[in-house]
Amino acid sequence: MITALLIANRGEIACRIIRTARAMGIRTIAICSAADRNARHVREADTAIEVGPASARESYLDGDRILAAAQAADADAIHPGYGFLSENADFAEAVIAAGLIWVGPHPDSIRAMGLKDAAKELMAKAGVPVTPGYQGNDQSLDRLAKEAATIGFPVLIKAVAGGGGKGMRRVDQAADFADALASCQREAKAAFGDDRVLVEKYIDQPRHIEVQVFGDHHGQIVHLFERDCSLQRRHQKVIEEAPAPGMDEATRETLCAAAVRAARAVDYVGAGTIEFIADASNGLRADRIWFMEMNTRLQVEHPVTEEVTGIDLVEWQLLVAAGAPLPLAQEDIHLNGWAMEARLYAEDPSKGFLPSIGRLDLFQTGYGGRVDSGVDEGDDISPYYDPMIAKLIAHGADREEARQNLMDLVGETAVWPVRTNAAFLHRTLAQPDFVAGHMDTGLIERHGDRLTAAPHPSAAALTRAAMAMVPRSHQAGFRLNAPERRDATFLLEGEPVDIPLHGPGEAKPAPQMLVAENGAVWRLAPWRAQAASGTSGGDGLILSPMPGRILSVEVASGQAVTQGQKLLTLEAMKMEHSLVAPFDGVIAELHAQAGAQVQVDALLVRVAAD
């Protein structure tokens, strides 16, 4: 039995592992970089050890430092989570050589599935259907071009050591092949240190379907059914679900049996995922689904499998790593309902999914679902790592109930001032093709403009917020026929907007309020007639024009300032920007600190007129 577990990861997955380990009575040891000293996974673990500076390469990717931390903390096992060193066979061997339990597959299994060309050859020998293509050793342009012509365009060039969409190019005609190949090889060399590629048939309407498998040290291997991960943006998964829409029992049985054969071919132990690509042009058919690759680790989307099977996959990982047999036989694993997961990221879809960093002054989600997160309200989103805030997971008796539950969970999510993709997720969940289950990996790209457009609050939401800002004494004026109505000017994200109010008299509203609707959040502030032109708009609010770092703050709270006086200096996009007072006044609010990272539209200073 494992008694002390070091989690060689951070964020959401580290917190997820800690939760299960604690329930099993296992002492948990977190590692952190200098940037993560106060992170949630550090707070939740029994012990935390700093292993290096902010750079992942010098901390979370430094196997020697992590091993030293494990030994210093008397750990007897290491769980790598996903990403970072989770599929690094050399690190797995080092852990085992140090006398520790590696919570993962054999290093040889990781190596066998680590290179796409070798993995495809191995799978073909095991009787697992593979995508038609070429994965030979001859990497010359002439040979690759000839193979592409034989396969038939369009084809897909893929880096042998690739992942996450890097080193991948679609080629529609022979004339474009050479340039696409050179580009793919350069990217693969830079990302993976290996410029070898394979060429395979491009599937016009691809579905990404994967099967969760699990093996133990006693030769048992089972599957836990399939997940559909077709909702992607630039080969990155956005929304996942289990089971796969349109999957009949015969096709499911064939697919899952192929996944078990794939795992057995590498003597697999622990949690793994066999990824398949399906030609969905005529629905899901067993003869049109092919092996793509294997992920020799726990997947980001594992919660949807947990929700439909009732199995804690991390618990199984820890039990199996300690030598226990699988808790259930195949015939005892059943599907129950439907589950969906959406990945909540700190990014702005309307600005090309530009990452957003800074403090989570507000972070709340809806109820009735599962939220796996590595941050709490008040924590910072760092510029150093993946900007995932949380995974939002919902379950239902059927697909429509799960979808509606996830829409509620996403729609009631409010994050500020960090920007998120919640509104984008909400729109995607309501997209008609997705609602009908008719999706492929290109759905988001086809409907991108409508899904990523900057959201705007409804008139009703604005009116409710504006009325809440006005003191109740100023809303009086009740009449039996109809209340008196007037329009008042407010600033919505710095732009003036007229909002109808009910009730007579001049109101002096509160300084500002947040408006939240369908996953989006906006700041609403009163318009002040005495405001002059400047960087803030009419209400004296000084906002960050872009993500950046505050170099210096020149004023203090309560200080008198004059129009044009420099208030602070912001470093952004490798340039320094001076933010100045829009009019004569007093520093009523000061939220800027030298050295702090801020995101676009963060409130830095409020100047009140004299």
C-alpha positions as CSV (number, residue, x, y, z in Angstrom):
1,M,0.0,0.0,0.0
2,I,1.2,3.5,-0.8
3,T,1.6,5.6,2.4
4,A,3.2,8.8,1.1
5,L,2.6,10.1,-2.4
6,L,4.4,12.9,-4.2
7,I,2.4,14.5,-7.0
8,A,4.8,15.7,-9.7
9,N,2.4,18.2,-11.2
10,R,0.5,21.4,-10.3
11,G,-2.9,23.0,-10.7
12,E,-6.2,21.2,-11.2
13,I,-4.8,17.6,-11.6
14,A,-2.6,17.9,-8.5
15,C,-5.7,19.0,-6.5
16,R,-7.6,16.1,-8.1
17,I,-5.0,13.5,-7.0
18,I,-4.7,15.0,-3.6
19,R,-8.5,14.7,-3.0
20,T,-8.5,10.9,-3.7
21,A,-5.2,10.2,-2.0
22,R,-6.5,11.9,1.2
23,A,-9.7,9.8,1.1
24,M,-7.5,6.7,0.9
25,G,-5.5,7.8,3.9
26,I,-2.3,8.5,1.9
27,R,0.0,11.4,2.9
28,T,0.4,13.8,0.1
29,I,3.5,15.8,-1.0
30,A,3.1,18.7,-3.4
31,I,5.9,20.2,-5.5
32,C,5.9,23.8,-6.6
33,S,7.9,26.4,-8.5
34,A,8.7,29.8,-7.1
35,A,5.6,31.1,-8.9
36,D,3.4,28.6,-7.2
37,R,4.4,29.0,-3.6
38,N,0.8,30.0,-2.6
39,A,-1.0,27.9,-5.1
40,R,-4.1,25.8,-4.2
41,H,-2.4,22.5,-4.6
42,V,0.3,23.6,-2.2
43,R,-2.3,24.7,0.3
44,E,-4.2,21.4,0.1
45,A,-1.2,19.0,0.3
46,D,0.1,17.7,3.6
47,T,3.6,18.8,2.7
48,A,5.0,21.1,-0.1
49,I,8.5,21.4,-1.5
50,E,9.7,24.1,-3.8
51,V,11.8,22.5,-6.6
52,G,12.8,25.5,-8.7
53,P,12.1,28.9,-10.3
54,A,9.0,29.8,-12.3
55,S,10.2,28.2,-15.5
56,A,8.6,24.8,-15.9
57,R,11.9,23.5,-17.4
58,E,13.7,24.3,-14.2
59,S,11.0,23.0,-11.9
60,Y,8.1,20.8,-13.0
61,L,10.2,19.3,-15.8
62,D,13.4,18.8,-13.8
63,G,13.3,15.1,-12.9
64,D,16.4,15.2,-10.7
65,R,14.9,17.9,-8.5
66,I,11.6,16.1,-8.2
67,L,13.3,12.8,-7.2
68,A,15.3,14.7,-4.6
69,A,12.1,16.2,-3.2
70,A,10.5,12.8,-3.1
71,Q,13.4,11.3,-1.2
72,A,13.6,14.3,1.2
73,A,9.9,13.9,2.0
74,D,10.1,10.1,2.5
75,A,7.6,9.5,-0.3
76,D,7.2,5.9,-1.5
77,A,5.4,6.8,-4.7
78,I,5.2,9.4,-7.4
79,H,2.1,10.3,-9.4
80,P,2.9,12.4,-12.5
81,G,-0.6,13.5,-13.4
82,Y,-0.8,14.5,-17.0
83,G,1.5,16.7,-19.1
84,F,5.0,17.6,-17.8
85,L,6.8,14.3,-17.1
86,S,3.8,11.9,-17.3
87,E,4.9,10.3,-20.5
88,N,8.6,10.5,-20.0
89,A,10.0,7.0,-20.0
90,D,13.4,8.1,-18.7
91,F,11.8,9.7,-15.7
92,A,9.7,6.7,-15.0
93,E,12.8,4.5,-15.1
94,A,14.6,6.9,-12.7
95,V,11.7,6.8,-10.3
96,I,11.7,3.0,-10.3
97,A,15.5,2.8,-10.0
98,A,15.3,5.0,-6.9
99,G,13.1,2.4,-5.2
100,L,9.9,4.4,-5.6
101,I,6.5,3.3,-6.9
102,W,5.8,4.8,-10.3
103,V,2.0,5.5,-10.7
104,G,1.9,4.8,-14.4
105,P,2.7,2.2,-17.0
106,H,6.0,0.4,-17.6
107,P,8.6,2.6,-19.2
108,D,8.8,0.2,-22.1
109,S,5.0,0.7,-22.7
110,I,5.5,4.5,-22.8
111,R,8.3,4.2,-25.3
112,A,6.4,1.7,-27.5
113,M,3.5,4.2,-27.8
114,G,5.6,7.4,-27.8
115,L,6.4,7.5,-31.5
116,K,3.4,7.5,-33.8
117,D,5.1,5.5,-36.6
118,A,6.3,2.7,-34.4
119,A,3.0,2.6,-32.6
120,K,1.0,2.3,-35.8
121,E,3.1,-0.6,-37.0
122,L,2.7,-2.3,-33.6
123,M,-1.0,-1.8,-33.6
124,A,-1.3,-3.2,-37.2
125,K,0.5,-6.4,-36.0
126,A,-1.9,-6.6,-33.1
127,G,-4.9,-6.6,-35.4
128,V,-5.9,-3.0,-34.5
129,P,-7.2,-1.1,-37.5
130,V,-4.9,1.8,-38.4
131,T,-5.4,4.8,-40.7
132,P,-4.1,4.2,-44.3
133,G,-0.8,5.9,-44.6
134,Y,3.0,5.8,-44.7
135,Q,5.3,5.7,-41.6
136,G,8.5,4.4,-43.1
137,N,12.1,5.3,-42.4
138,D,12.8,6.9,-45.8
139,Q,12.1,10.6,-45.0
140,S,13.2,12.1,-48.3
141,L,10.9,14.6,-50.0
142,D,10.6,12.3,-53.1
143,R,9.5,9.3,-51.1
144,L,7.1,11.2,-48.9
145,A,5.6,13.0,-51.9
146,K,5.1,9.7,-53.8
147,E,3.5,8.0,-50.8
148,A,1.1,11.0,-50.5
149,A,0.1,10.7,-54.1
150,T,-0.5,6.9,-53.6
151,I,-2.6,7.5,-50.5
152,G,-4.6,10.2,-52.4
153,F,-5.1,13.9,-51.5
154,P,-6.0,15.4,-49.1
155,V,-3.4,13.9,-46.8
156,L,-2.2,14.8,-43.3
157,I,1.5,15.2,-42.5
158,K,2.1,14.5,-38.8
159,A,5.2,14.7,-36.7
160,V,6.3,11.2,-35.5
161,A,7.0,12.5,-32.0
162,G,4.2,15.1,-32.1
163,G,1.2,16.0,-30.0
164,G,-1.3,18.8,-29.3
165,G,-1.5,19.6,-33.0
166,K,2.1,20.7,-33.3
167,G,4.0,19.4,-36.4
168,M,0.7,18.7,-38.3
169,R,-0.3,20.0,-41.7
170,R,-3.2,19.2,-44.1
171,V,-2.2,19.1,-47.7
172,D,-4.9,19.3,-50.4
173,Q,-2.9,19.0,-53.6
174,A,0.5,17.8,-54.7
175,A,1.8,21.3,-55.5
176,D,1.6,22.3,-51.9
177,F,3.3,19.2,-50.4
178,A,6.9,20.3,-50.4
179,D,6.2,23.6,-48.6
180,A,3.9,22.0,-46.1
181,L,6.4,19.2,-45.4
182,A,9.2,21.7,-44.7
183,S,7.0,23.8,-42.4
184,C,5.9,20.7,-40.5
185,Q,9.5,19.4,-40.1
186,R,10.7,22.8,-38.8
187,E,7.9,22.9,-36.2
188,A,8.5,19.3,-35.2
189,K,12.2,19.9,-34.8
190,A,11.6,22.9,-32.6
191,A,8.9,21.4,-30.5
192,F,10.1,17.8,-30.1
193,G,13.7,17.7,-31.3
194,D,12.7,15.2,-34.0
195,D,11.7,16.2,-37.5
196,R,10.5,12.8,-38.7
197,V,7.0,12.6,-40.0
198,L,4.4,10.2,-41.2
199,V,1.8,10.7,-43.9
200,E,-1.8,9.4,-43.7
201,K,-5.1,9.8,-45.3
202,Y,-7.0,13.0,-44.3
203,I,-10.5,12.2,-43.0
204,D,-13.0,14.8,-44.3
205,Q,-15.5,14.6,-41.4
206,P,-13.4,13.2,-38.6
207,R,-14.7,12.3,-35.1
208,H,-12.2,12.0,-32.3
209,I,-13.2,9.0,-30.2
210,E,-11.1,7.5,-27.5
211,V,-11.4,4.5,-25.2
212,Q,-10.4,4.4,-21.6
213,V,-8.4,1.3,-20.8
214,F,-7.0,0.0,-17.5
215,G,-4.5,-2.8,-16.8
216,D,-2.9,-4.3,-13.7
217,H,0.2,-6.2,-12.8
218,H,-1.7,-9.5,-13.0
219,G,-2.4,-9.5,-16.7
220,Q,-5.9,-8.1,-16.5
221,I,-7.0,-5.4,-18.9
222,V,-10.4,-3.8,-19.2
223,H,-12.1,-0.9,-20.9
224,L,-14.3,1.7,-19.4
225,F,-16.1,2.6,-22.6
226,E,-15.6,5.5,-25.0
227,R,-15.4,9.2,-24.9
228,D,-16.1,11.6,-27.7
229,C,-13.6,14.5,-27.9
230,S,-14.5,15.9,-31.4
231,L,-15.2,19.4,-30.2
232,Q,-11.7,20.9,-30.8
233,R,-10.0,24.1,-31.6
234,R,-6.7,23.9,-33.4
235,H,-6.5,20.2,-32.3
236,Q,-7.0,21.1,-28.7
237,K,-10.1,19.6,-27.0
238,V,-12.8,22.0,-25.8
239,I,-15.8,19.9,-24.8
240,E,-15.8,16.1,-24.2
241,E,-18.5,13.7,-23.5
242,A,-19.2,10.0,-22.7
243,P,-20.5,8.0,-24.3
244,A,-20.1,9.0,-27.9
245,P,-23.3,10.2,-29.7
246,G,-24.5,7.8,-32.4
247,M,-22.5,4.8,-31.1
248,D,-24.5,1.6,-31.4
249,E,-23.7,-1.4,-29.3
250,A,-22.1,-3.5,-32.0
251,T,-19.7,-0.7,-33.0
252,R,-18.9,0.0,-29.3
253,E,-18.1,-3.6,-28.7
254,T,-15.8,-3.8,-31.8
255,L,-14.1,-0.5,-30.9
256,C,-13.5,-1.3,-27.2
257,A,-12.3,-4.8,-28.0
258,A,-9.7,-3.2,-30.4
259,A,-8.6,-0.8,-27.6
260,V,-8.1,-3.8,-25.2
261,R,-6.0,-5.5,-27.9
262,A,-3.9,-2.4,-28.3
263,A,-3.2,-2.2,-24.6
264,R,-2.4,-5.9,-24.3
265,A,0.1,-5.5,-27.2
266,V,2.3,-3.4,-24.9
267,D,1.5,-5.2,-21.6
268,Y,-0.2,-2.1,-20.3
269,V,-0.5,-1.3,-16.6
270,G,-2.5,1.6,-15.2
271,A,-4.7,4.1,-16.9
272,G,-4.4,4.7,-20.6
273,T,-6.3,6.0,-23.5
274,I,-6.5,4.6,-27.0
275,E,-7.4,7.3,-29.4
276,F,-9.2,6.6,-32.7
277,I,-10.2,8.7,-35.6
278,A,-13.6,8.0,-37.2
279,D,-15.0,8.9,-40.6
280,A,-18.4,10.2,-39.6
281,S,-19.6,11.0,-43.1
282,N,-22.1,8.1,-42.9
283,G,-22.4,7.8,-39.1
284,L,-20.2,5.7,-36.9
285,R,-19.3,2.4,-38.4
286,A,-16.8,-0.1,-37.1
287,D,-15.0,-0.4,-40.5
288,R,-14.5,3.4,-40.6
289,I,-12.7,3.9,-37.3
290,W,-8.9,3.7,-37.1
291,F,-6.2,3.8,-34.4
292,M,-4.6,7.2,-34.1
293,E,-2.4,7.1,-31.0
294,M,-2.2,6.0,-27.3
295,N,-1.8,8.4,-24.3
296,T,0.0,6.5,-21.7
297,R,-1.3,8.5,-18.7
298,L,-4.5,9.8,-17.2
299,Q,-6.4,12.2,-19.5
300,V,-7.7,15.7,-18.8
301,E,-11.2,14.5,-19.7
302,H,-11.2,11.4,-17.4
303,P,-14.0,12.9,-15.2
304,V,-16.7,12.1,-17.8
305,T,-15.7,8.4,-17.6
306,E,-15.8,8.6,-13.8
307,E,-19.3,10.1,-14.0
308,V,-20.8,7.4,-16.3
309,T,-19.1,4.5,-14.6
310,G,-19.0,5.6,-10.9
311,I,-15.3,4.6,-10.8
312,D,-12.6,6.8,-9.3
313,L,-9.8,6.4,-11.8
314,V,-7.2,7.9,-9.6
315,E,-8.0,5.5,-6.9
316,W,-7.6,2.6,-9.4
317,Q,-4.3,4.1,-10.4
318,L,-3.0,4.1,-6.8
319,L,-4.3,0.6,-6.1
320,V,-2.9,-0.9,-9.3
321,A,0.5,0.8,-8.8
322,A,0.7,-0.7,-5.3
323,G,0.2,-4.2,-6.8
324,A,-3.5,-4.7,-6.3
325,P,-5.6,-6.4,-8.9
326,L,-8.3,-4.4,-10.8
327,P,-11.2,-3.9,-8.4
328,L,-13.8,-4.9,-11.1
329,A,-14.0,-7.4,-13.9
330,Q,-15.2,-6.3,-17.4
331,E,-18.7,-7.6,-16.9
332,D,-19.1,-5.6,-13.7
333,I,-18.4,-2.2,-15.4
334,H,-21.5,-0.5,-16.7
335,L,-22.6,2.8,-18.4
336,N,-24.9,5.0,-16.4
337,G,-26.4,8.0,-18.2
338,W,-24.3,10.7,-19.9
339,A,-21.6,13.1,-18.9
340,M,-20.0,16.2,-20.5
341,E,-17.0,18.3,-19.6
342,A,-16.0,21.8,-20.7
343,R,-12.6,23.3,-20.1
344,L,-12.7,26.8,-18.6
345,Y,-9.7,28.8,-19.7
346,A,-8.3,32.2,-18.9
347,E,-8.4,33.5,-22.4
348,D,-10.4,35.9,-24.6
349,P,-12.0,34.2,-27.6
350,S,-13.0,37.5,-29.2
351,K,-9.3,38.4,-29.3
352,G,-7.9,35.3,-30.9
353,F,-8.1,33.4,-27.6
354,L,-5.4,35.7,-26.1
355,P,-4.4,34.4,-22.7
356,S,-5.6,36.5,-19.8
357,I,-3.6,36.7,-16.5
358,G,-4.1,38.3,-13.1
359,R,-6.0,37.9,-9.9
360,L,-9.3,36.2,-9.7
361,D,-11.2,38.8,-7.8
362,L,-14.4,36.9,-8.6
363,F,-14.6,33.2,-9.4
364,Q,-17.9,31.5,-9.0
365,T,-19.6,28.7,-10.9
366,G,-23.1,27.3,-11.1
367,Y,-24.5,24.5,-9.0
368,G,-25.6,21.0,-9.8
369,G,-22.4,19.8,-11.4
370,R,-18.8,18.9,-10.7
371,V,-16.0,21.5,-10.7
372,D,-12.4,20.3,-10.8
373,S,-10.2,23.4,-10.3
374,G,-6.7,24.3,-9.3
375,V,-7.5,27.8,-8.2
376,D,-9.8,29.6,-5.7
377,E,-11.2,33.1,-5.7
378,G,-8.4,35.4,-4.9
379,D,-5.7,33.3,-6.6
380,D,-3.6,34.5,-9.5
381,I,-3.6,33.1,-13.1
382,S,0.1,32.9,-13.8
383,P,1.7,33.7,-17.2
384,Y,4.0,30.7,-16.8
385,Y,1.7,27.7,-17.2
386,D,-1.4,26.5,-19.0
387,P,-4.2,29.0,-18.4
388,M,-6.9,26.4,-17.4
389,I,-9.0,27.7,-14.5
390,A,-11.3,24.7,-14.1
391,K,-13.1,21.7,-15.7
392,L,-16.9,21.9,-15.5
393,I,-18.5,18.5,-15.6
394,A,-22.2,17.7,-15.7
395,H,-24.1,14.3,-15.6
396,G,-27.6,13.5,-16.8
397,A,-29.9,10.6,-17.5
398,D,-29.3,11.2,-21.3
399,R,-27.3,13.4,-23.5
400,E,-29.8,16.3,-23.6
401,E,-30.1,16.4,-19.8
402,A,-26.3,16.4,-19.5
403,R,-26.0,19.2,-22.1
404,Q,-28.6,21.3,-20.3
405,N,-27.0,20.8,-17.0
406,L,-23.6,21.7,-18.4
407,M,-25.1,24.8,-20.0
408,D,-26.4,25.9,-16.6
409,L,-23.1,25.2,-15.0
410,V,-21.2,27.2,-17.6
411,G,-23.8,30.0,-17.9
412,E,-23.8,30.7,-14.2
413,T,-20.0,30.9,-14.2
414,A,-18.6,34.4,-13.4
415,V,-14.9,35.3,-13.4
416,W,-13.5,38.8,-13.0
417,P,-11.4,40.6,-14.0
418,V,-9.6,37.8,-15.8
419,R,-11.3,37.1,-19.1
420,T,-12.5,33.5,-19.8
421,N,-13.9,31.4,-22.6
422,A,-17.2,30.7,-20.6
423,A,-19.4,32.6,-23.1
424,F,-17.8,30.8,-26.0
425,L,-18.5,27.4,-24.3
426,H,-22.1,28.4,-23.6
427,R,-22.6,29.3,-27.3
428,T,-20.9,26.1,-28.4
429,L,-23.1,23.9,-26.2
430,A,-26.2,25.6,-27.8
431,Q,-24.9,25.3,-31.4
432,P,-27.6,23.4,-33.4
433,D,-25.2,20.8,-34.9
434,F,-23.7,20.0,-31.5
435,V,-27.2,19.9,-29.9
436,A,-28.2,17.3,-32.5
437,G,-25.0,15.3,-32.0
438,H,-23.9,16.0,-35.6
439,M,-20.3,17.2,-35.0
440,D,-16.8,16.6,-36.2
441,T,-13.4,18.1,-35.3
442,G,-14.1,21.1,-37.7
443,L,-17.3,22.3,-36.2
444,I,-15.8,25.1,-34.1
445,E,-13.7,26.3,-37.0
446,R,-16.7,26.4,-39.4
447,H,-18.8,28.4,-36.9
448,G,-15.9,30.3,-35.3
449,D,-17.1,33.9,-36.0
450,R,-20.4,33.3,-34.3
451,L,-19.0,31.4,-31.4
452,T,-16.1,33.8,-30.6
453,A,-17.7,37.2,-31.2
454,A,-17.5,39.5,-28.2
455,P,-20.7,38.9,-26.2
456,H,-23.0,41.7,-25.2
457,P,-25.4,41.8,-22.2
458,S,-29.1,41.7,-22.9
459,A,-31.1,44.9,-22.2
460,A,-32.8,43.1,-19.3
461,A,-29.5,42.3,-17.7
462,L,-28.3,45.9,-18.1
463,T,-31.5,47.3,-16.6
464,R,-31.4,45.0,-13.6
465,A,-27.8,45.9,-12.9
466,A,-28.4,49.6,-13.4
467,M,-31.4,49.6,-11.1
468,A,-29.3,47.8,-8.5
469,M,-26.7,50.5,-8.6
470,V,-29.2,53.2,-7.9
471,P,-30.2,53.6,-4.2
472,R,-33.8,52.5,-3.6
473,S,-34.7,56.0,-2.4
474,H,-34.1,57.2,-5.9
475,Q,-36.2,54.5,-7.5
476,A,-39.4,55.6,-5.8
477,G,-42.2,57.0,-7.8
478,F,-44.7,54.1,-7.8
479,R,-47.9,54.9,-9.6
480,L,-50.9,52.7,-10.2
481,N,-50.8,53.2,-13.9
482,A,-47.1,52.9,-14.8
483,P,-43.8,54.0,-13.2
484,E,-42.1,57.0,-14.5
485,R,-39.3,56.0,-16.9
486,R,-36.1,57.8,-17.8
487,D,-32.9,56.9,-19.5
488,A,-29.5,57.2,-17.7
489,T,-26.1,57.0,-19.3
490,F,-23.7,54.4,-17.9
491,L,-20.3,53.2,-19.1
492,L,-20.2,49.5,-20.2
493,E,-16.6,48.5,-20.5
494,G,-15.7,52.1,-20.9
495,E,-18.2,52.9,-23.6
496,P,-21.4,55.0,-23.0
497,V,-24.7,53.2,-23.1
498,D,-28.2,54.5,-22.3
499,I,-30.2,52.3,-20.0
500,P,-33.9,52.8,-19.1
501,L,-34.6,53.3,-15.4
502,H,-37.9,53.6,-13.5
503,G,-38.4,56.4,-11.0
504,P,-37.9,60.2,-10.9
505,G,-35.0,62.2,-9.6
506,E,-31.3,62.4,-10.0
507,A,-29.5,59.3,-8.7
508,K,-26.0,59.0,-7.4
509,P,-25.2,55.4,-8.3
510,A,-22.5,53.2,-6.7
511,P,-19.1,53.5,-8.4
512,Q,-19.5,50.3,-10.5
513,M,-21.1,46.9,-10.7
514,L,-20.4,43.6,-12.6
515,V,-23.0,42.3,-15.0
516,A,-22.9,38.5,-15.5
517,E,-24.9,36.6,-18.1
518,N,-24.4,33.3,-20.0
519,G,-20.8,33.0,-18.8
520,A,-19.7,36.5,-19.7
521,V,-19.0,39.3,-17.3
522,W,-18.9,43.1,-17.9
523,R,-18.2,46.1,-15.8
524,L,-20.9,48.8,-15.6
525,A,-20.1,52.2,-14.1
526,P,-22.0,55.5,-14.0
527,W,-21.2,58.3,-16.4
528,R,-20.0,61.5,-14.8
529,A,-20.8,64.6,-16.8
530,Q,-17.8,66.5,-15.5
531,A,-15.3,64.0,-16.9
532,A,-12.8,65.1,-19.5
533,S,-11.1,63.2,-22.3
534,G,-8.4,60.9,-21.3
535,T,-7.4,57.2,-20.9
536,S,-10.3,56.3,-18.6
537,G,-13.5,57.5,-20.2
538,G,-16.0,59.7,-18.4
539,D,-16.0,58.1,-15.0
540,G,-12.4,58.5,-14.0
541,L,-11.6,54.8,-14.2
542,I,-8.1,54.1,-15.4
543,L,-8.0,50.6,-17.1
544,S,-5.2,48.5,-18.3
545,P,-5.2,48.8,-22.1
546,M,-3.6,45.3,-22.5
547,P,-2.1,42.5,-20.4
548,G,1.2,43.6,-18.9
549,R,3.3,44.4,-15.8
550,I,3.2,47.5,-13.7
551,L,6.6,49.0,-13.6
552,S,5.9,51.9,-11.2
553,V,3.1,53.7,-9.4
554,E,3.5,57.5,-9.1
555,V,0.6,58.4,-6.9
556,A,-1.0,57.4,-3.6
557,S,-4.6,57.0,-2.5
558,G,-6.2,60.3,-1.6
559,Q,-3.5,62.3,-3.5
560,A,-4.7,65.3,-5.6
561,V,-3.8,65.1,-9.3
562,T,-4.0,67.3,-12.3
563,Q,-5.2,66.5,-15.8
564,G,-2.4,64.8,-17.7
565,Q,-0.4,63.9,-14.6
566,K,1.3,60.5,-14.9
567,L,-0.3,58.0,-12.5
568,L,1.6,54.8,-13.3
569,T,3.8,53.1,-16.0
570,L,2.7,49.8,-17.6
571,E,5.1,47.5,-19.5
572,A,3.2,45.6,-22.2
573,M,4.2,44.2,-25.6
574,K,7.8,45.0,-24.8
575,M,6.9,48.7,-24.5
576,E,6.3,51.2,-21.7
577,H,3.0,52.9,-21.5
578,S,2.3,55.9,-19.2
579,L,-1.3,56.2,-17.9
580,V,-2.4,59.7,-16.9
581,A,-5.1,61.5,-15.0
582,P,-8.1,62.4,-17.3
583,F,-9.0,65.5,-15.3
584,D,-8.2,67.3,-12.1
585,G,-9.2,65.3,-9.1
586,V,-8.3,63.0,-6.3
587,I,-7.1,59.4,-6.3
588,A,-10.3,57.8,-4.9
589,E,-9.2,54.1,-5.5
590,L,-5.7,52.7,-6.2
591,H,-5.5,49.0,-7.2
592,A,-2.1,49.1,-8.8
593,Q,1.1,47.8,-7.3
594,A,4.6,47.9,-8.8
595,G,5.6,44.5,-10.1
596,A,2.1,43.2,-10.4
597,Q,0.9,41.4,-13.6
598,V,-2.5,42.8,-14.8
599,Q,-4.8,41.7,-17.6
600,V,-6.6,43.8,-20.2
601,D,-9.2,46.2,-18.8
602,A,-8.1,45.6,-15.2
603,L,-9.2,48.6,-13.0
604,L,-6.0,50.2,-11.8
605,V,-7.0,53.7,-10.6
606,R,-10.2,55.7,-10.1
607,V,-9.9,59.4,-10.2
608,A,-12.7,61.4,-8.6
609,A,-13.3,64.9,-9.7
610,D,-12.8,67.8,-7.2
